[in-house]
Amino acid sequence: MSVPSLRVTVAARRIDPLAPSPPGVYADHLVRVVRASPCGDGGPPPPVVRTEHFTLRRRGRRVELSHSLRPEQLDNDLAGLLAEELFAPGWLCGSDVFERVFTGVVRSCVDEPLPAWTTFYGNTLARIRESWQAPEPADHSSIAGFAPVYHHALDLVTTGTVLDLGSCFGFLPLLFAEEAGYTVIASDLAGGTMRLLGAVARMRSLRLDTLVCDAARVPLPDRSVDTVTVIHVLEHLDPGHGEAVVREALRLARKRVVVAVPYEDEPTAAYGHVRCYDEEQLAELGRRAGHRFSVGSHHGGWLVIDPG
């Protein structure tokens, strides 16, 4: 018997991660997420499913999720928890629902928008650095999975001006900004996420600029930065769009373009992946670039192009 999934057929709207909301609650047109009280988790209707960390209900056309996560548990491993307990089994589906539920858990875990997100970012960055020191990654840890990717990116990028394309939450730009010698620009199509990243950087007293743009159309002059990073972006794009992003990165970079992708058997739909790459496909991207390049493997695939 197949597992029923909750898909809400409402037109997508942009997520505002800093929108006001009552304490312990996040709600938009698609989802409602609440922090469960010690005495209960929201009452009727009966749950669709209870997992270790979440209780899922349906109220009319809206998905409702309750949780009991504490502020010290709030970090990017939330992505793995949601994927493992709700999306991989099929109880929920769709990248838009995933992003909204993720936002809702963060926002409902700590009262007030910016304190919630600064808690999330602070915990995540601290645990990335802890993972760099750990001999073995923790099981089912999104942070442990990405930590070596970020570390390798830092190793491949020399000091100077760095533009990160498709930054999403912007953990890598923040890690660059914490190091001496880097001037950092983060970019993403999601204006709300870039506004959030800028606010978090200011709270952490870090110098970091943000741009809202398509990674294939960046409003900067030719050869305006030393290095462009494209880290776990191309798997979210169709082949034509992905190739346009690499061409744009080459237009902008004076010295180096660093591309990283996961190696997957199937695209992970919950994370918005639409295609898979292998070593030969990365090499073909490098050959078409027309510059010196190398392809390697380190917790996924890497393409490094040196137009300089």
N, C-alpha and C positions, 0 to 999 in steps of 0.2 A: 504494500500500500504506500503510495507516495505521501510525502509530508506536505501539508498545505502551507503555502507561503502567503504572507500578507503583502499585497501590492496595492498601493493607493493610487488611483488614476486621477490625480489632480495635477494641473499644469505646474511645472517646476518654477520656483521663485528663488531668488538669491537668498542666501543665509546671511544674516547679520549677527556675527558672533558676540557683538557688544550691545545688542538690543536689551532694553530693560525688561525685567521679569520679576515676579514675586519670589521671595526666598524659597529655595528648594524646588523650584519648578522651572521648566523650560517648555514653551509651547509655540508651535507655528501651525500653518494650515495642514501640515502632513503628520506631525508627531507631537506627542506630549510626553515629557519625561519628568518623573518626580522622584525625589529622595524619599525613600520609605521611612516611616517613623518606626521606633522600636516596637510599637503595638500593632503594626499592620502595614500593608503595602498598597492601600488605596481602595480596598473593598470591591464590591461587585462592579461590572459583570465578572463571571468566573474567568480565570486566566486561560489563555490559549496554551501557554507553557510556562513552567517554572524551571529555571536553570540554577546553577550554583550562585550566580551573581545577579540575575535579572528575573523579573516577572513580566510577562507580555500579555496585554489585553487588547481588545478592540472595542472602541467606543464610537459607534457610528462609522464615519468614514476615516477616522483618525486612529493611528497606532498609539497605544499608551504603554510606556515602559516604566517600571519602578525598579529601584536599585538601592543597595545599602552601602555603597562604596564610601570610604572615608577619605578626607583630603590627602592624607599621606599615601593613599593608594592611587591617587590621580596622576597618571602619566600616560605616555603614548602606548603602553602595553594594553590600554583600553581597546585599541584597534584589534589586537589579537583576541581579546575576550569576546568582543562582539562578533567577530568572524567565526570563532570556534563554537560559541554557544547559540548564536541566533541565525547567522547567515549561511555558514557551511551546511548545517542541517536542513536549511530551507524554510525556517520559520519566518524570516524576513528576506527580502531580496531587493536589489537595485542600489546603485552607488549613491543616488540622491537620498534615499532613506537611510543608508549607512552614514552619510555625512551629517544628516540632521539628528539621528540618534546619538552619534558621537558628540556633536555639539551639545545636545541636551544633557547628556550625562555629565560633561565637564561643567556646564552652567548650573546644574542642579546640585552639584556636589559641594560647592562653596558659594555662600551668599555674595551677591554683587558680581557683575560681569568681569571687570578687570582683575580683582583678586582671584577669581576662579581660574582665569587663564594664566596669571602669573604663577599660581600654584602648579598648574599643569606643566608649564614650561620649565619652572625651576626644578621640579621633580624629574622631568624627562632629561634635561641637560645633565643633572647630577648623576643619573643612572647610566647615561651614555658613557660618561667618563669612568664610572665604576666598572662598566662592562669592558672597557679597554684594559683594565687591570685584572679581570677575572680569567682564570685559566680555561674555563669552559663556559659557553653561553647557557643561560637559564632556559629550561624547557618552555615552549609556547610563549616566548618573549619577543614582541615586535622590536623592542629597544635593543635587545641582544642581537637580533638579526640585522638591524641597520647600523649598529655601532661600528662594526668593522668597515662598512661601506663609507661612513663619514671619515673614519680614521685614514682610510686609503686615499680618499679625495684630498684630505689635508696634506698627505705626503706628496701627492702629485702636483699640487699647486704652490708655486713659489710666491713669495710676498709681492705685493703690488695691488693693482685694482682687479677685483674679482666680481664678475656678474654671474649670478646664479639664475638660470631660467627654470620656470615651473617650480618655484620654491615651496609651494603649499604652506605648511606651518613654518617653514624657515629655520629648522634646527641647524642645518649646515651653514647658512649665512651667519647665524648667531655664534656658532663655533668659530668661524673665521673671524668674526668681529671681536671675540674674546682674546684672540692672538695678536701680538704686536706685528706691525708691518703690513697689515691688510686694510685696504679701503673696499668696502663691501656694498654691493647693490643686490637686492633681492627682487625678483619679479614673478608675477603670477597673473593669470586672467581674473582671479577672484579679488575684487576690490576690498571686500570685507576682510578677507584673510590678510591682505597687505596692510590694511589699517590696523588690524590686531597686532601683526608682527611689529609694526612701527611703534605702537604703544608699549608692547612688552620690551622692545629694545630700549626705549627711553626709561622705563622703570628699572632696567638693569644697567643704566648709565653706559650704554653701548652706542657707538656711532654706526648707523646702518641706514642706508637709503632704500626706498622701495619704489617700484614701478608697477603700474597696472597695465598689462599688455599681453597680447598673444605672443608666445615665445617665437613665432615665425615672423613677427612684425614688431620689432623693438624700436622705440623712438630715440635712438642714440646714433651718433655718427659712425662711419666706418672706422675700424681699428681704434675704438675709443676706450677699450679696457685691455688689460694684460691677458687675463684668462677668463674664459666662459666655461661654466660647469653646467652640464645637463644630466642630472643625477636622478635616475628612475623616473623619467618623463616619457621617453619614446614609446614605452609599452602602453601608454594611455592614448596614443594617437594612431590614426590610420597611416599606412606607409607614405603617402604623398605629403601629409602634414609633417610627419616625422623627418623626412628628408629636407623639407623646407626649414625646419628648426635647425638642423645641422648646418645648412647653408647660411642661415642668419647668424649662427654662432661663429662661423668662419669669417663672415663679414665684420663682426665686431671685435674679434680677438687679434691682438698684436702678436702674442706669443704662443698660446696653447688653448685647445678645446678639449675638455674632459667629458666623456660620455659614459654613463653606467646604466646597465639594464639588469633586471633579474633574469635568471635562466629558469623557465617554467615549462612544464609539459603542456599545460593549458593556461590561458589567461585567467587571472583571479578576478572574477567579475565584481566581487564585493568591493575591491579596491579600485574599480574603474579600469582595469586592464582590458585591452581589446586585441592585443597581439603578443606573440612570443618572438624572441630573438635567439639565435645561436651564434657561434663564433664566426661562421662563414658570412652570415648576414652583416655582422659588425665589420668584418674585413672589407666587404663590398662597399659599405658606407665610407670606409677609409679610402679605398681606391678611387671612388668617385670624387672625393674631396680634392684630389690632385696635389696633396702635400705629403710630407713624411708622416707616417702614422705607425702605431703599434696596437696590437690587440692582446688582451690578457684576461685571466680569470682570477677573481678574488671575491668570494661571496657574490657571484654573478659575473657578468661580462663587462669588460672595460675597453673603450676605444679612446686613444689619446692621439690627437692630431696637432702637429706643430707647424702652423703656417709661418711662424717667424724664422 
